[in-house]
């Protein structure tokens, strides 16, 4: 296995990246120092991200042994040289998988067997194929569904988290057949939705990774949304807000985009869950890729009246979107113009028009009029000025050197 894919026990459970300064906390779980300190002291969390146990002692102890193993792995390029408890020949690996699946099915204590299974599957595509041929996906889906039973306990919950750690590694598409069919069952999706709300940081990442893959199919999200209600959207928004694990945030945004595209009802649920407010407040500090996805979600929400109202009622919405236009990327500018057009067309309050002038939206829109050729973005800019150009010309703060050009635009559009 290449260095790019370190064994799971070398990765920080928060960021899922290879650890450089591993430290162990009072629950016995090891994290990357900067991530766990941010969790405790920046976000003021009082739980262990992996086990969700309450923490009273926030001291961290450097894990020198693990650090040496990681360094040795990086040097040798052999991810299993330090810790493999399992046999190495292909036939033995296949037998290991079948034996572990049999143990998992028969024993109430599944976590240790699942961890061993996870180590084997980390070895490469051959072991993943063996796992699928041995009906491993079906076994793990049965473990997921056990958290729906009345006698579900912490042990069952931890087994479910370990099952997700394995399942997220497999492709999920309608062409894949059984894997998609098993994970898209109602009980399976209900179990994963619960994990998205209550699971550890690592389990939530693996769950949202699975949901992202499902979102790329024709999966119908109506059952999950009806079953979980607003809590489902709140879970997605919490992941979007995760500044430590950018992968979880990105996956959650992609899932939101696909769900919102499906129906107006979904948009209304997301708006009710506070999506517009959350996204506007995250937008200023977002990276390029994250910014484009957030603007796409905001645009989808603004396609209904409730979304536009939520946008204009947020005091920082116009300035946040304006700053991203002509600054991040052509994609961000295009989506930003579409949002401005929706607001100007359907909800042009006096405050909105004031903010567009004060915070530079008008100046940026005027700059877009200089674009060569015709485009849908430029057409929307022209329509905005047709609707509100005369209003902006009367503003004292309107740049004098642009008044003539605005007059020209209004006369020739």
N, C-alpha and C positions, 0 to 999 in steps of 0.2 A: 504494500500500500504506500502511496506517495505521502510525502511530508504534509501535503495540503489537507490530508484527512487524518488527523490524529485520533488515537483511541479515545472513547468517550470519557474515560477516567482521567485523561490529561486535559480535558476541556473544563473551563469554568462553567458551572451550572447556570450562571446568570447570562453571560454573553455567548456561551457555546464556542468560545475561541480558546486556542491553546494557551495555557497559563504560563506566565513568565515569573511571577512572584506568588506562588501558591501559599495560602495561609489557611489554617484550620480554626473553626470557631467552636463554641462550647457544645454544639450538637454533634461534632465529629465530622461535619461536612467541610470539604476544602474548596476555597474560591480564589479567584484572582484578587490580590489585595485591593487594588483601586476600585474594583466593582463592589466588593462587600462593604468597604468603607463608605462608598457613595450611598449604598443601600441603607446603612445604619445612620450616617451622620449628615448626609445631604437630604435624603428623603424621610429621615426620622422613623424608619421602620423598626419594629421591635420583634420581628419574627425571622426565622431561618428561611430564606427563599426556597430551598429545596424541600424541607420537611414541614414548613409552616408552624413549627414549634415556637412558643413564646421564648424570647431571649432575655435573660437577666444580666448575663455577663457578656459585655461587648468586646472583650479582649480577643486578639487574634494571635495565633502561634504559627510562625513560619514552618512550613512543611518541607524540611530540607531533603528528606528522602525522596519525596515525589519530585522535587525540583531536579535532583540528580538523575532520576529516571527519565524525566522529560528531556534533559540535556543529552543523555545517552541515546535516547530514541532519535533526537534530531541529528546527532552525529552519525549514527549507524544506519538510519533510515529503516529500522526494523521495528514496527509498532508493537510486535508481540514478543520481542526478545526478553522483556523484563518481567512479564506478568502472566503469560498464557498458562492456563492450567489444563488446556485441552490438547488433544492429539492433532497432528499436522497433516497427515495424508488425506487426500480427497475422500476416500472411502470411509476413513475414520471420522472425518468431519460430518459426513452424511449420517453415520450411526449416532454421533453425538447429538445432532439435531433431533433425530427421531427419539432417542432416549430422553432428552430434555423435554420434548413436547409431551411424551408419555408421562413423565414425572409431574409436569405442570398440570396435566389433566387430572391426575389421581391424588395429588397432595394439596392440603389446604395452605401450605407454606410455599408460595410460588415465587417470591421475590428473588431469592438466591439463584434459582434455576433460570429465571428470566434474565438476570444479570449475565450468567454464563452464556445463555443463548445470544444475548446482545453482543458479547465479545466475539462469538463465532461469526455472526452476520457482519460485523465490522471488517472481516477479513477480505471481502470482495464479492464480485458478482456471482461467482460459482456457488458460494454458500447461500447467497440470497435465492438463487434458483432452486437449490436443494430444499430450502425452507418452504418455498411456495409449493414445490412438488409434494412435500410432506403435509400439506394442508395446514401449514403454520398460521396463515392469516386467519383462517376460521377459528383456530384455537385461541388466538389473541383477541379476536372480536368477542368471543364468549367471555373472556376475562373482563373486557370493557363493560359488557352488559351486566356483570355481576354487581356493579355499584348502584344499579337501579333496584336491587332487592332490599327488602326491609331489614335484613340482618347484615347489611353492608357495614364493615368496620374499617379501622385504619389500615389493617393488613391488606384488605381487599382494595382499598384506595391506592396504596403503594404499588400493588401488583398492576393496577390499571395504569399508573404512571409509567411503570417499566414497559408495559405492553405498547404504550404510545411511543416510547423511545425507539422501539423496533419498527413499528408500523410506518412511522413518518419517512423512513428511508426508502420505501417502495413507490414506484410510479403508480399513479391512480388516474385511470382514464377509462372511458367506456370500451375502448379496444382491449384493455387489460382483462376485462371480463369479471372473474370472481372477486378480485380485490376491490374493484369499484362497487360491485353488487353488495358485497358484505359490509363495506364501510358506509354505504348510503342507506342501509336499513334504518328504520325509524328508531329502534332501540340503540343502534350504534351511534347515530348522530345525536340522540338525546344524551347519551353517556359522554360524548365528546364535548357537548355544550356545557355540561356540568363541570367537566375538567377545565374548561376555559374560564369558568368563574371561580373554582375552588382549588385548582391544582397548583403545584409549585411553579416557579418561573420556568424551569426546564420543561415541565409537562405542558404548560400553556404554549410555549414556543412550538413544541412538537404537534400539539393539537391544531394551532393556527396554520402550521405548514401543511397538514393534511387538508384542512378546509380550503386553503389556497389552491391546492391541486384539484379539489372537488369543484371549486368555483370556475375552473377552466373547462368543465364539462357542461352538459345540459342539466345538471342537478337542480331539482326544484327545491328552493329554500323555504317554501311556504310552511312545511311542517315544523321546521326548527323555529321559525319566527313565531308561529302560532303557539307552539308548545312552550317556548322560553320567554316570549314577549319582549318587553323593553330590556330585561336583564341581559339578553343576548347582545343587543347593541351597546349596552354599557360595558360589557366585557370586551367587545371589539375596540371601543373608544379608549378603554384603559390600556390596551396593548398599543394602540396608536400613540398614546402619550408616553410610552416607555422610551426613555432617553438612553437607557443602558444597552438594551438589546435592539439594535436598529433593524435586524432581520425580522423580529416579531412585529415591529411597528410597520415595516414595509408590507409584510404578508397581510396584516389586518386591514391596511388601506386597500390592497388589491381585492380582498374578500368583500369589503364594503362597496367598492365600485361595482362589482358584479351583482351584488344583492340589490343595490339601488337602481341599477339599470332595469331590473326585472319588473318593478311595479311602483306605482305612486304610493300604494299602501306602505311599502317598505320605507320609502322616503319619509313619510309622515311619522313612522315609528322612530326612525333615526333622529328626526328633528325633535321629537318629544323627549328623546334620551339626551338631548343637549349637544348633538353633533356639531352644529354650526358654531356654537360658542367655543367648544374644545378646539376645533380646527383653526379658527381665527387666532386664538391665543398661542397655538403652537407654530403657526405659519412663519412669524418673523425669524425664528432661529432654525428653521428647517433647511436641510441640504437640498441640492438641486432635484434629485430623484424624488425625495420625500415631498418637496414643495409641489412638484408637478402632480403627484398623486393626490395631495390634499386639495389642490385647486380643482382637480377633476371631481372629487367628492363634493366640494362646495358648489360647483356648477350644477351637478346632478340635483342637489338639494334645492337650489334656486330655481329649478324648473317648475316648482310648485309654489303657490302663493305663501304658504306657511314658511317655507325656507327663505324666501325673499324678505318676509317680515322679520324673521329671526336675524337675518343678516343686517338689515338697516337699524335694528334696535340695538345691535352691539356697537358701542362707541368707537371701536378700533377697526371695524371691518374694512372701510374704504381705504384707510391708510395702509393696512396690512397688505391688501391686494394690490394697491397702487405701487408699492415699493418693489413688488415682484415683477411688474411689467417692465419689459426692456432691460431687465437686470439679471434674470436667471437663465432663461432659454427662450427660443422661439415658441416652444410648446407652452411654457408658462404664460408667455405674453398672449398667445392665442386664446387660452382658456380664461385669462384675466379679462380680456376684452369681452368675451362671451358673458361673463358674470356681470360686468358693467352694463352691457347692453340689456340683459334681462332686468336689472334693477332700474335702469333709465327708462325702459319701455313700460314696465308694469308697476314700479314703485318709486317714482321720482319725487321724493319728498324734498322740501326746502333744505333740510339738513344734509341729505345725500348730495344735492347739487353743490352746496357750500363746501362739503368735505372734499368733493372731487376737485374743486378749484384750489382749496387751501393745501391739500396734500399732494398736488402734482399730477392727478389723474388727467386733467384736461390738457396739460402741457404734453404728457406722454401720448395721449390720443392724437393731438395735433402732429406730433412727430411721426406717428404711424400713417398719417395722410400722405406723407412723402414717399411711401412705398411704391416701387415701380410695379406697373401692371395691376391687374385686378385680382382681388382675393376675397374670400368670405370675411376675413378679419377686417380688411379695409372697408368693405361694404357695411359692416356693423358700425365701424367708427363714423362713417358718413351719416348713417341713420341717427346715431347719437347726436351729432351736431345739428342735423336737421330738426331734431326734437327740442334741443336745449341750447343751441348756439347763441341765440339772441339773449337768452337769460344770462349766460356767462359774460357776454360782451358788456353788460351793465355793471359787472363787479369791479370795484375800484382796484382790486389786486390783480386784475387781468393784465398780463404783460402787453404794453402798448404796441410793441413791434409785431405782436401776433394778431392784433385786432384786424389789420388789413387782410391778412391771410384767411382769417375766419370768415370775413365778408366775402372773399373770393370763393371759398368753399361753399357757402350758403347759396351763392348766385349760380354756381356751376354744377351742383350735385343734383 
